[in-house]
Amino acid sequence: MTDARPELAWDVDHDGQTTVVHVTGEIDISTQESFDEAARAGLDSTSPLVILDLGDVTFLGSMGLRTLIQAHNDAEAAGRELRVVQGSTAVHRVIKVTGLTQILALYPTVEEARSHSS
């Protein structure tokens, strides 16, 4: 019998002005702690722009939505900008249905998120 729990991986890239957190896998209750760590790692940087790249996320559960809201609020309180790359149709659908399109700055790719002027 194999362990079928979903996995989540992430890494952080800094270029001075921008921090990009690339997230891969499923975001659910079993991977929530790792996703929280990923978001915190991006927001702990000194970059004025933080991009959460969810382009390789295949599932986004309610706990992941909570983290996105918290990350948005934390970035705003610190005077920094958070942009979210939503990537997959599944992730976009969840964000849209929950109304988070009204508060999150959403982009289809990292390149567009990086190059968009505020």
Residue pairs with C-beta under 8 A, 6 or more apart in sequence:
5 30
6 25
6 26
6 28
6 30
6 31
6 59
7 25
7 26
7 31
8 23
8 24
8 25
8 26
8 27
8 31
8 34
8 35
8 38
9 23
9 24
9 25
10 21
10 22
10 23
10 24
10 34
10 35
10 37
10 38
10 41
11 21
11 22
12 19
12 20
12 21
12 22
12 38
12 41
12 42
12 45
13 19
13 20
13 22
14 45
14 47
15 47
16 47
17 47
17 48
17 49
18 47
18 49
18 50
18 51
18 114
19 42
19 45
19 47
19 49
19 50
19 51
20 42
20 50
20 51
20 53
20 110
20 114
21 38
21 39
21 41
21 42
21 50
21 51
21 52
21 53
22 53
22 55
22 56
23 35
23 38
23 52
23 53
23 54
23 56
23 57
24 56
24 57
25 31
25 56
25 57
25 58
26 57
26 58
26 59
26 61
27 35
27 54
27 57
27 59
27 60
27 61
27 63
27 64
27 67
28 59
28 61
28 63
28 64
29 61
29 63
32 61
32 63
32 64
32 67
35 63
35 64
35 67
36 67
38 52
39 52
39 67
39 68
39 70
39 71
42 50
42 51
42 52
42 71
43 50
43 71
43 74
43 75
43 78
43 80
43 82
47 80
48 80
48 81
49 80
49 81
49 83
49 114
50 71
50 75
50 80
50 81
50 82
50 83
51 82
51 83
51 84
51 85
51 107
51 110
51 113
51 114
52 68
52 71
52 82
52 83
52 84
52 85
53 85
53 87
53 110
53 113
54 60
54 84
54 85
54 86
54 87
54 88
54 91
55 85
55 86
55 87
55 88
55 109
55 110
56 87
56 88
57 64
57 87
57 88
57 91
58 88
58 90
59 90
59 91
60 90
60 91
60 94
60 95
65 94
65 95
65 98
65 100
68 84
68 95
68 100
68 104
69 100
69 103
71 82
72 82
72 103
72 104
75 81
75 82
76 82
81 105
81 118
82 104
82 105
83 105
83 106
83 107
83 113
83 116
84 95
84 104
84 105
84 106
84 107
84 113
85 106
85 107
85 108
85 109
85 110
85 113
86 92
86 95
86 106
86 107
86 108
87 108
92 106
95 101
95 104
95 106
105 113
107 113
107 116
